[in-house]
Amino acid sequence: MSFDGDSDAVYAWAAGILEGEGCFSIHRRKDRSNTLNTAIHCEMTDEDIIRRLHAVFKVGTVNARKNMSGRKDTRARKATWIWSAQKKADVLEVILRVLPYLGERRAAKAKELMVSIEERGYEN
């Protein structure tokens, strides 16, 4: 499959990745303000898939996570790669592209993010 350009097949592929490995989240800022952040993340050990996901949407960032700080289990683990979209406009763009291909549970969470962004406005 070619990952160049806009196509239903590409967005269906991306939705499948996000369905299985992604996270659609709304959370309060760490500074305990009333500010809510919305984000879409996908983390896995396959760097090529994460980079392809980033290339499909052309938004967000890709970062490596080599240490698993905070875990009680200190065994060595493979590095993971994280694609993350956090700007409201980017989150909305991703949701609009993948929503038709998401399962019921993920689609409900994606719609929850859309409502949250629409209620709060689009400024980042």
N, C-alpha and C positions, 0 to 999 in steps of 0.2 A: 504494500500500500504506500502510495506517495503521500508525504505529509506537507506538500507544498500547496498553498492556496486554501480557499474556503470550500469545504465539501461536507456533506452529511456524514459520509463514512469516517472522516477524520474526527468530527465532533462526537460521533457515536463511540469511536475508539476511546477518546478522551473521557467520555462519560463512564465507560466501563472501568477505566483505571480509577477514576474518582469514586465510583460506586464501591469498588473493592478496597482501595487503599487511601481514599481521601477523607477529609474532615471539613465539614461546613460548620463554622463556629461563630458564636456571638459571646463575647466575654467583656467584663468590666476591666478598665485599665488598672494596672498594678498600683497606681498612685491613689487608688480608692476614690477617685472622682466619680461622678455619675456618668462619665463618658463610656459608651459602649463601642467596642470594636467588632467589626465583622471580618472574617477571613476565610479563605479556602486554602487548605494545606494538603500536600500529598508527600508522604515519606516512604522511602524504600531503599534497598541496597543496590538497586539497578540504576546507576547514574544515567545510562543512555535513555531509559524510559522517562526519567525526570526531566532530562534536557529536551526530549522530544515533546513532552507535555508543555514545557515552557515555550518551545518554538511554535506549537499549535496556537496558543493564546497570545503570545507576544506581550505578555504582562507578567508582573510579579518578579520574584527573585529565585535563584537556585543557590543553596548553601549546603556544604558538607557538614555532617556532625560526626566527629570521630570519637568523642568520649560520651559516655552515657551517664553523666553526672546525676546524682540523685537516686540512682538505683541501689537497692540493698544487695542485689546480686552483682558482684564485681567481676564476673567472668569477662574475658576479652570478647568483644563482639565486632562484627564487620562494621565498617563505616556506613552511615546512611546518608542519603541525599534528600533534601527537602525543597520542594517547589512551594512557594507561598504567594498568594495574591491578597493584599490587605487594603489597597485603596478602594474606596467604595465604588467608584466607576468601574474599576477592574473586576471587582467581585460581581457586580451586576452583569458585566459583559460575559464573563465566564458562565454564570448561571443561565443567561439567556441562550447561550450556545448549546449547553448540555441538557437543559431541563427536559426537552422532549424525549431524551434517551435514558433518564434516570428512573430507577425503580420507585415505588410508592414512598418508602421511608425516606430515602435521600431527597426525593423531590419535595417532600413536605418540609424538610430541614432547609433546603435551598429557598423555598418560598418564604419561610420564616425570615431568612436573611434579607430577602428582597423587601419584605414589609418593614423590617427594622430600618433598613437604609432609607426607604421612601418616607417613613415617619420622621426621621431625623435630618433628612436633607443629604445632599451629595458632596458637601465640602469634606475634605480629608484633613 
